[in-house]
Amino acid sequence: MNHSLRILLWDLDGTLVRGKRFGTFKDYTVPMLESVFGTAGSLREMIVSGMTDLQIVEEALRCDGITREHISARKDQLRESYIREMKHAVGNGAHVIEAIPGAHQTLERLQEHSRYRSALLTGNIEPAAHFKVEVAGLTKYFTLPGAFGDESFDRRDLPAIAAKRINDQLGAKLSPEQFIVIGDTPNDIACARHFGARVVAVATGRVHSADQLRECEPDALLPDLLNVELVIETLDAL
C-alpha cells in the first residue's frame, strides 16, 4: 500500500453542506425527539455544532431523566423517525440543503488526485448523512466507508471506527498519520488529535470563527474551500 496515500475524513455540516437557513436542524429534530420520547428536552436552547447525533440526544434529554441506556434501546426508532422528519422538512421546502461554496470543485479535483481518497466522518446518523450528500450532489466523491453519529456518544471514537473499515476495505494497514480530518469545529480537531490523525480546520461553519479554530491548533487552517489550489497545497504539505 502506497505510504503517500492520504485518507480525507470529511465532516459534513458546516464543512461540505449546510442548511440554507441557520437553525433548521431543530425544525426536524425537535419533532423527532417528541415522537420517540415525548419530549425534546433542552434541544431548542442547545448549540449542537460538532456533536454526534447520539450526543445531542443524550444532552438534550438529560434534564428529563432519559439515560444513555434508554436512548440506545430506541436507536432504531430514532433513526427511522429522524430520517422521516428530515425528508419531510426537505420535501416541503422548510429545510434546504446546499453544498458549501467550493465543495464540488474541491472534491472533484481531489478525486482526480491519486494521493487522496475521501470518506465521511460526521456527527449525522448514517442515513441522514447519505441523504444530505445525495441532495447536495456529492455522493460520487465518497467511495470509502466512513463513521457516523449513530455509532458513538463521543465524536472522538469516530476516526478509529472509520479507519478500521477503510483498512479492511483496502486490505491495508494505514497509520493514523495517513488520515486527515477536515472540519469546521473544535470537536473535529479534538477527534483527530485523539486518534493521531492530521487535521485541517475550515472556517466555513456558522458557529466557530477562524480565530477560535486557530486557538485549537489544527495542523492547518483554511478560510473556505473556494481556492482549490490552496486546498490542494495545504493537504500536500501534510
C-alpha positions in Angstrom: 0.0 0.0 0.0 1.3 3.4 -1.0 2.7 5.3 2.0 1.9 8.6 0.4 -1.8 7.8 0.4 -3.9 10.1 2.4 -7.5 9.4 3.5 -9.5 12.6 3.9 -12.2 12.2 6.6 -14.7 14.9 5.9 -17.1 16.5 8.4 -20.4 17.2 6.7 -22.5 20.1 8.3 -20.7 23.4 8.1 -17.8 21.9 6.1 -19.3 20.4 2.9 -23.0 21.2 3.3 -25.3 23.5 5.2 -28.9 24.4 5.6 -29.9 27.5 3.7 -31.3 28.9 6.9 -29.4 28.6 10.1 -31.1 26.5 12.8 -33.3 24.4 10.6 -31.8 21.3 12.1 -34.0 21.8 15.1 -37.1 22.1 12.8 -37.0 18.3 12.3 -35.0 17.0 15.3 -37.4 18.6 17.8 -40.5 16.7 16.4 -38.3 13.6 16.0 -37.4 13.5 19.7 -41.0 14.4 20.7 -42.3 11.4 18.6 -39.9 8.9 20.2 -39.5 10.2 23.8 -42.5 12.5 24.2 -40.2 15.5 24.8 -37.4 17.4 23.1 -35.9 18.3 26.4 -33.5 21.3 26.2 -32.7 20.8 22.5 -34.3 24.2 21.5 -31.7 26.0 23.6 -28.6 24.0 22.7 -25.7 24.8 20.4 -25.1 21.4 18.7 -22.2 22.2 16.3 -19.6 19.4 16.2 -21.6 16.9 18.3 -22.7 13.4 17.3 -26.5 13.0 17.0 -26.4 10.5 19.8 -24.6 13.0 22.0 -27.1 15.7 21.1 -30.0 13.5 22.1 -28.3 12.5 25.3 -27.6 16.0 26.4 -31.0 17.3 25.3 -32.9 14.7 27.3 -30.8 14.5 30.4 -32.9 17.1 32.1 -35.9 14.7 31.7 -34.1 11.8 33.3 -33.7 9.9 30.0 -30.4 8.0 30.1 -27.9 6.7 27.5 -29.4 3.2 28.1 -32.9 4.5 27.2 -31.5 6.1 24.1 -29.5 3.1 23.0 -32.6 0.9 23.4 -34.5 3.1 21.0 -31.8 3.8 18.5 -33.6 2.1 15.6 -36.7 4.1 16.3 -34.7 7.2 16.5 -33.1 6.6 13.1 -36.4 5.9 11.4 -38.1 9.0 13.0 -35.1 11.2 12.2 -34.8 10.4 8.5 -38.6 10.6 8.1 -38.8 14.1 9.7 -35.8 15.3 7.8 -37.1 14.1 4.4 -40.5 15.7 5.2 -38.8 19.0 6.0 -36.8 18.9 2.8 -39.8 17.8 0.8 -42.0 20.7 1.9 -39.2 23.2 1.4 -38.8 24.0 5.1 -35.2 22.7 5.1 -33.0 23.4 2.1 -29.6 21.6 2.0 -26.9 23.0 -0.2 -23.2 22.4 -0.9 -20.8 24.8 0.7 -19.3 27.0 -2.0 -16.2 25.3 -3.4 -17.1 21.9 -2.2 -17.9 20.4 -5.6 -14.8 21.8 -7.2 -12.5 20.7 -4.3 -13.9 17.2 -4.2 -13.7 16.9 -8.0 -10.0 17.8 -8.0 -9.2 15.5 -5.1 -10.9 12.6 -6.8 -8.5 13.1 -9.8 -5.5 13.0 -7.4 -4.0 9.6 -6.8 -2.8 10.6 -3.3 -6.3 11.2 -1.9 -9.4 9.2 -1.1 -12.4 10.7 0.7 -14.7 9.3 3.4 -17.3 10.8 5.7 -16.7 11.5 9.3 -19.8 13.1 10.6 -22.0 13.6 13.6 -25.0 12.8 11.5 -26.7 9.4 11.8 -25.7 7.4 8.7 -29.0 7.5 6.7 -29.2 11.3 7.3 -25.5 11.8 6.2 -26.1 9.8 3.0 -29.3 11.7 2.3 -27.6 15.1 2.7 -24.7 14.1 0.5 -27.2 12.9 -2.2 -29.3 16.1 -2.0 -26.1 18.2 -2.3 -24.9 16.2 -5.3 -21.7 14.9 -3.6 -22.3 11.2 -3.4 -19.9 10.1 -6.2 -16.9 11.5 -4.3 -17.2 9.2 -1.3 -16.0 5.7 -2.3 -14.8 4.6 1.1 -16.8 3.7 4.3 -16.9 6.3 7.0 -18.2 6.7 10.5 -21.4 8.4 11.7 -23.2 9.9 14.6 -25.3 6.9 15.5 -22.2 4.9 16.3 -21.0 6.7 19.4 -21.9 9.2 22.0 -18.4 10.6 21.7 -17.1 12.0 18.4 -13.6 11.2 19.4 -14.4 7.5 18.7 -15.3 8.0 15.1 -11.9 8.2 13.4 -10.8 4.8 14.7 -14.1 3.3 13.5 -13.7 4.8 10.1 -10.0 3.8 9.9 -10.8 0.1 10.7 -13.4 0.0 8.0 -11.2 1.7 5.4 -8.2 -0.6 6.2 -10.5 -3.6 5.9 -11.9 -2.5 2.5 -8.4 -1.6 1.1 -6.7 -4.6 2.7 -4.2 -2.1 4.2 -2.6 -1.1 7.4 -2.7 2.7 7.1 -1.2 4.6 10.1 -3.2 7.3 11.9 -0.9 9.9 10.3 -2.2 8.9 6.9 -5.7 10.2 7.8 -6.6 13.8 7.6 -9.8 15.1 9.4 -11.3 18.1 7.7 -13.9 20.0 9.7 -15.3 23.3 11.0 -15.4 22.9 14.8 -13.1 22.3 17.7 -14.7 18.9 18.1 -13.3 17.9 14.7 -9.8 18.9 15.8 -10.2 17.1 19.1 -11.3 13.8 17.5 -8.4 13.9 15.1 -5.9 14.5 17.9 -7.5 11.7 19.9 -6.9 9.2 17.1 -3.5 10.6 16.0 -4.6 11.9 12.6 -3.7 15.2 11.0 -6.4 17.9 10.9 -7.4 20.8 8.7 -9.8 23.3 10.1 -12.1 25.1 7.7 -13.7 28.4 8.8 -16.9 27.7 6.8 -19.2 27.0 9.8 -21.6 29.4 11.3 -20.6 28.9 14.9 -16.8 29.0 15.3 -14.6 31.7 13.8 -11.2 31.3 12.3 -9.6 32.7 15.4 -11.5 30.2 17.6 -10.4 27.3 15.4 -6.8 28.6 15.4 -6.7 28.5 19.2 -7.3 24.7 19.0 -4.1 24.4 17.0 -5.0 22.4 13.9 -2.2 21.4 11.5 -3.6 23.9 9.0 -6.5 26.4 8.8 -8.3 27.3 5.6 -10.8 30.2 5.3 -13.0 28.3 3.0 -13.0 25.8 0.1 -13.1 28.4 -2.7 -9.4 28.4 -3.6 -9.0 24.8 -4.7 -5.3 25.2 -5.4 -4.8 26.4 -1.8 -6.7 23.4 -0.5 -4.5 21.0 -2.5 -1.3 22.8 -1.5 -2.4 22.7 2.2 -3.1 18.9 2.0 0.0 18.2 0.1 2.0 19.7 3.0 0.6 17.2 5.5 
